[in-house]
Structures are given as structure tokens and as C-alpha cells.
């Protein structure tokens, strides 16, 4: 048996990040503006979160296939 609670937490954090990004997109579409620096920072933060999570999920997937 494998304790997947850390993985669940990472997935939860990723969902929150996605939600935050969606909220910024809604604001940009509603008000027509967002500072380019904010968008760049959001993209950088999202990429920093997604990279390690994606790698971890690939590793777990390989374990499940064994």
C-alpha cells in the first residue's frame, strides 16, 4: 500500500492554482485589462507548480502499471 495523501495535497494545490488563474481571466474579460507583469507572474507560478506535479504523476502512473 502506498500513502497518497501528499499526492492528493499536490492535486488540490494545482486545482486552486487553476482556479486563481481562471479568476484572473474572468476579470480580464470583464474589465478588459490586466497588467502584463501580473500575467507573466501567473504563468511563471503556474508552470513552476505544474512541472513537479506532472513529473510526480508520471512516476506514480509507472508504479501503478507494474
N, CA, C and O atoms as a GROMACS GRO file, in nm:
protein
  264
    1UNK      N    1   0.084  -0.119   0.000
    1UNK     CA    2   0.000   0.000   0.000
    1UNK      C    3   0.088   0.125   0.000
    1UNK      O    4   0.193   0.129   0.063
    2UNK      N    5   0.042   0.224  -0.072
    2UNK     CA    6   0.116   0.350  -0.084
    2UNK      C    7   0.030   0.462  -0.027
    2UNK      O    8  -0.088   0.474  -0.059
    3UNK      N    9   0.091   0.545   0.058
    3UNK     CA   10   0.022   0.661   0.114
    3UNK      C   11   0.019   0.772   0.009
    3UNK      O   12   0.123   0.829  -0.023
    4UNK      N   13  -0.098   0.800  -0.042
    4UNK     CA   14  -0.111   0.901  -0.148
    4UNK      C   15  -0.157   1.036  -0.097
    4UNK      O   16  -0.191   1.123  -0.177
    5UNK      N   17  -0.158   1.056   0.034
    5UNK     CA   18  -0.205   1.185   0.086
    5UNK      C   19  -0.122   1.304   0.036
    5UNK      O   20  -0.179   1.409   0.008
    6UNK      N   21   0.012   1.291   0.023
    6UNK     CA   22   0.087   1.404  -0.034
    6UNK      C   23   0.047   1.434  -0.178
    6UNK      O   24   0.044   1.549  -0.221
    7UNK      N   25   0.016   1.329  -0.252
    7UNK     CA   26  -0.025   1.348  -0.391
    7UNK      C   27  -0.160   1.420  -0.396
    7UNK      O   28  -0.181   1.510  -0.477
    8UNK      N   29  -0.249   1.378  -0.309
    8UNK     CA   30  -0.380   1.445  -0.304
    8UNK      C   31  -0.365   1.592  -0.272
    8UNK      O   32  -0.436   1.675  -0.328
    9UNK      N   33  -0.273   1.625  -0.182
    9UNK     CA   34  -0.250   1.765  -0.147
    9UNK      C   35  -0.195   1.842  -0.267
    9UNK      O   36  -0.236   1.955  -0.292
   10UNK      N   37  -0.103   1.782  -0.340
   10UNK     CA   38  -0.048   1.848  -0.459
   10UNK      C   39  -0.156   1.872  -0.564
   10UNK      O   40  -0.161   1.979  -0.625
   11UNK      N   41  -0.242   1.776  -0.583
   11UNK     CA   42  -0.351   1.791  -0.680
   11UNK      C   43  -0.445   1.902  -0.634
   11UNK      O   44  -0.493   1.980  -0.715
   12UNK      N   45  -0.472   1.908  -0.504
   12UNK     CA   46  -0.557   2.014  -0.451
   12UNK      C   47  -0.495   2.151  -0.474
   12UNK      O   48  -0.564   2.245  -0.514
   13UNK      N   49  -0.366   2.163  -0.450
   13UNK     CA   50  -0.297   2.290  -0.474
   13UNK      C   51  -0.302   2.327  -0.622
   13UNK      O   52  -0.318   2.444  -0.656
   14UNK      N   53  -0.287   2.229  -0.708
   14UNK     CA   54  -0.293   2.256  -0.851
   14UNK      C   55  -0.432   2.305  -0.891
   14UNK      O   56  -0.444   2.396  -0.972
   15UNK      N   57  -0.534   2.247  -0.834
   15UNK     CA   58  -0.670   2.292  -0.864
   15UNK      C   59  -0.690   2.436  -0.820
   15UNK      O   60  -0.753   2.515  -0.890
   16UNK      N   61  -0.638   2.469  -0.702
   16UNK     CA   62  -0.650   2.607  -0.653
   16UNK      C   63  -0.578   2.704  -0.745
   16UNK      O   64  -0.627   2.813  -0.773
   17UNK      N   65  -0.461   2.664  -0.791
   17UNK     CA   66  -0.385   2.748  -0.883
   17UNK      C   67  -0.463   2.770  -1.012
   17UNK      O   68  -0.469   2.882  -1.063
   18UNK      N   69  -0.523   2.665  -1.062
   18UNK     CA   70  -0.603   2.675  -1.184
   18UNK      C   71  -0.723   2.767  -1.162
   18UNK      O   72  -0.757   2.846  -1.250
   19UNK      N   73  -0.785   2.756  -1.047
   19UNK     CA   74  -0.898   2.842  -1.015
   19UNK      C   75  -0.856   2.988  -1.010
   19UNK      O   76  -0.925   3.075  -1.062
   20UNK      N   77  -0.742   3.015  -0.946
   20UNK     CA   78  -0.693   3.153  -0.940
   20UNK      C   79  -0.666   3.209  -1.079
   20UNK      O   80  -0.699   3.324  -1.107
   21UNK      N   81  -0.607   3.129  -1.163
   21UNK     CA   82  -0.579   3.173  -1.299
   21UNK      C   83  -0.709   3.200  -1.375
   21UNK      O   84  -0.718   3.295  -1.452
   22UNK      N   85  -0.809   3.116  -1.352
   22UNK     CA   86  -0.938   3.136  -1.415
   22UNK      C   87  -1.003   3.266  -1.369
   22UNK      O   88  -1.062   3.338  -1.449
   23UNK      N   89  -0.992   3.296  -1.240
   23UNK     CA   90  -1.049   3.419  -1.188
   23UNK      C   91  -0.983   3.542  -1.252
   23UNK      O   92  -1.050   3.641  -1.281
   24UNK      N   93  -0.854   3.536  -1.273
   24UNK     CA   94  -0.784   3.647  -1.340
   24UNK      C   95  -0.832   3.660  -1.483
   24UNK      O   96  -0.851   3.771  -1.533
   25UNK      N   97  -0.853   3.548  -1.550
   25UNK     CA   98  -0.904   3.553  -1.687
   25UNK      C   99  -1.043   3.612  -1.693
   25UNK      O  100  -1.075   3.689  -1.784
   26UNK      N  101  -1.127   3.577  -1.596
   26UNK     CA  102  -1.262   3.635  -1.591
   26UNK      C  103  -1.255   3.786  -1.572
   26UNK      O  104  -1.326   3.861  -1.638
   27UNK      N  105  -1.168   3.831  -1.481
   27UNK     CA  106  -1.154   3.975  -1.458
   27UNK      C  107  -1.104   4.045  -1.584
   27UNK      O  108  -1.152   4.152  -1.619
   28UNK      N  109  -1.007   3.985  -1.651
   28UNK     CA  110  -0.955   4.045  -1.773
   28UNK      C  111  -1.063   4.055  -1.879
   28UNK      O  112  -1.072   4.155  -1.950
   29UNK      N  113  -1.145   3.951  -1.891
   29UNK     CA  114  -1.253   3.953  -1.991
   29UNK      C  115  -1.364   4.051  -1.952
   29UNK      O  116  -1.425   4.113  -2.039
   30UNK      N  117  -1.389   4.063  -1.823
   30UNK     CA  118  -1.496   4.152  -1.776
   30UNK      C  119  -1.455   4.298  -1.787
   30UNK      O  120  -1.532   4.381  -1.837
   31UNK      N  121  -1.334   4.330  -1.741
   31UNK     CA  122  -1.290   4.469  -1.736
   31UNK      C  123  -1.197   4.506  -1.850
   31UNK      O  124  -1.164   4.624  -1.868
   32UNK      N  125  -1.154   4.408  -1.926
   32UNK     CA  126  -1.074   4.435  -2.044
   32UNK      C  127  -0.929   4.466  -2.019
   32UNK      O  128  -0.859   4.510  -2.111
   33UNK      N  129  -0.881   4.445  -1.897
   33UNK     CA  130  -0.741   4.481  -1.872
   33UNK      C  131  -0.681   4.394  -1.762
   33UNK      O  132  -0.747   4.354  -1.666
   34UNK      N  133  -0.555   4.367  -1.781
   34UNK     CA  134  -0.472   4.304  -1.678
   34UNK      C  135  -0.330   4.346  -1.709
   34UNK      O  136  -0.291   4.354  -1.826
   35UNK      N  137  -0.254   4.373  -1.606
   35UNK     CA  138  -0.117   4.416  -1.628
   35UNK      C  139  -0.035   4.299  -1.683
   35UNK      O  140  -0.044   4.187  -1.633
   36UNK      N  141   0.045   4.324  -1.786
   36UNK     CA  142   0.126   4.217  -1.844
   36UNK      C  143   0.218   4.150  -1.742
   36UNK      O  144   0.243   4.030  -1.750
   37UNK      N  145   0.268   4.229  -1.645
   37UNK     CA  146   0.356   4.172  -1.543
   37UNK      C  147   0.281   4.069  -1.457
   37UNK      O  148   0.336   3.967  -1.418
   38UNK      N  149   0.153   4.098  -1.429
   38UNK     CA  150   0.074   4.005  -1.349
   38UNK      C  151   0.051   3.875  -1.426
   38UNK      O  152   0.061   3.766  -1.370
   39UNK      N  153   0.022   3.889  -1.552
   39UNK     CA  154   0.001   3.770  -1.635
   39UNK      C  155   0.128   3.686  -1.644
   39UNK      O  156   0.123   3.563  -1.634
   40UNK      N  157   0.241   3.752  -1.662
   40UNK     CA  158   0.368   3.682  -1.669
   40UNK      C  159   0.399   3.610  -1.538
   40UNK      O  160   0.446   3.496  -1.538
   41UNK      N  161   0.373   3.676  -1.426
   41UNK     CA  162   0.396   3.615  -1.295
   41UNK      C  163   0.305   3.495  -1.274
   41UNK      O  164   0.349   3.392  -1.222
   42UNK      N  165   0.179   3.506  -1.314
   42UNK     CA  166   0.086   3.394  -1.301
   42UNK      C  167   0.131   3.276  -1.386
   42UNK      O  168   0.127   3.161  -1.342
   43UNK      N  169   0.174   3.304  -1.507
   43UNK     CA  170   0.221   3.197  -1.595
   43UNK      C  171   0.344   3.128  -1.537
   43UNK      O  172   0.355   3.006  -1.541
   44UNK      N  173   0.435   3.206  -1.482
   44UNK     CA  174   0.557   3.150  -1.423
   44UNK      C  175   0.523   3.064  -1.301
   44UNK      O  176   0.574   2.953  -1.286
   45UNK      N  177   0.435   3.116  -1.214
   45UNK     CA  178   0.397   3.040  -1.096
   45UNK      C  179   0.323   2.912  -1.133
   45UNK      O  180   0.348   2.807  -1.073
   46UNK      N  181   0.235   2.920  -1.230
   46UNK     CA  182   0.161   2.802  -1.273
   46UNK      C  183   0.255   2.697  -1.331
   46UNK      O  184   0.242   2.578  -1.301
   47UNK      N  185   0.349   2.740  -1.412
   47UNK     CA  186   0.446   2.646  -1.470
   47UNK      C  187   0.532   2.582  -1.361
   47UNK      O  188   0.563   2.464  -1.369
   48UNK      N  189   0.570   2.661  -1.260
   48UNK     CA  190   0.651   2.608  -1.151
   48UNK      C  191   0.574   2.502  -1.072
   48UNK      O  192   0.634   2.406  -1.023
   49UNK      N  193   0.445   2.519  -1.057
   49UNK     CA  194   0.364   2.420  -0.987
   49UNK      C  195   0.337   2.298  -1.074
   49UNK      O  196   0.343   2.185  -1.025
   50UNK      N  197   0.307   2.319  -1.200
   50UNK     CA  198   0.266   2.209  -1.285
   50UNK      C  199   0.381   2.114  -1.317
   50UNK      O  200   0.361   1.993  -1.324
   51UNK      N  201   0.499   2.165  -1.337
   51UNK     CA  202   0.614   2.081  -1.373
   51UNK      C  203   0.638   1.969  -1.274
   51UNK      O  204   0.636   1.852  -1.314
   52UNK      N  205   0.662   1.999  -1.147
   52UNK     CA  206   0.686   1.893  -1.049
   52UNK      C  207   0.566   1.801  -1.030
   52UNK      O  208   0.582   1.681  -1.010
   53UNK      N  209   0.448   1.856  -1.035
   53UNK     CA  210   0.328   1.774  -1.019
   53UNK      C  211   0.314   1.677  -1.135
   53UNK      O  212   0.281   1.560  -1.114
   54UNK      N  213   0.338   1.724  -1.253
   54UNK     CA  214   0.331   1.638  -1.371
   54UNK      C  215   0.432   1.524  -1.362
   54UNK      O  216   0.401   1.409  -1.393
   55UNK      N  217   0.554   1.556  -1.320
   55UNK     CA  218   0.657   1.454  -1.306
   55UNK      C  219   0.616   1.349  -1.202
   55UNK      O  220   0.634   1.229  -1.224
   56UNK      N  221   0.562   1.394  -1.090
   56UNK     CA  222   0.520   1.303  -0.986
   56UNK      C  223   0.408   1.211  -1.033
   56UNK      O  224   0.409   1.091  -1.006
   57UNK      N  225   0.312   1.268  -1.104
   57UNK     CA  226   0.201   1.186  -1.154
   57UNK      C  227   0.249   1.083  -1.256
   57UNK      O  228   0.196   0.972  -1.261
   58UNK      N  229   0.346   1.118  -1.337
   58UNK     CA  230   0.404   1.022  -1.432
   58UNK      C  231   0.472   0.908  -1.359
   58UNK      O  232   0.458   0.791  -1.397
   59UNK      N  233   0.546   0.941  -1.252
   59UNK     CA  234   0.612   0.838  -1.175
   59UNK      C  235   0.511   0.745  -1.108
   59UNK      O  236   0.530   0.624  -1.106
   60UNK      N  237   0.406   0.802  -1.053
   60UNK     CA  238   0.303   0.721  -0.990
   60UNK      C  239   0.232   0.633  -1.092
   60UNK      O  240   0.198   0.518  -1.064
   61UNK      N  241   0.211   0.686  -1.209
   61UNK     CA  242   0.147   0.609  -1.314
   61UNK      C  243   0.234   0.489  -1.352
   61UNK      O  244   0.182   0.379  -1.376
   62UNK      N  245   0.363   0.510  -1.357
   62UNK     CA  246   0.454   0.399  -1.389
   62UNK      C  247   0.451   0.294  -1.279
   62UNK      O  248   0.460   0.174  -1.308
   63UNK      N  249   0.437   0.334  -1.154
   63UNK     CA  250   0.428   0.238  -1.044
   63UNK      C  251   0.300   0.156  -1.052
   63UNK      O  252   0.300   0.036  -1.026
   64UNK      N  253   0.192   0.221  -1.089
   64UNK     CA  254   0.064   0.152  -1.098
   64UNK      C  255   0.068   0.047  -1.209
   64UNK      O  256   0.005  -0.058  -1.196
   65UNK      N  257   0.141   0.073  -1.316
   65UNK     CA  258   0.149  -0.021  -1.428
   65UNK      C  259   0.229  -0.145  -1.394
   65UNK      O  260   0.217  -0.247  -1.462
   66UNK      N  261   0.311  -0.140  -1.288
   66UNK     CA  262   0.393  -0.256  -1.252
   66UNK      C  263   0.311  -0.369  -1.206
   66UNK      O  264   0.364  -0.475  -1.172
   0.00000   0.00000   0.00000
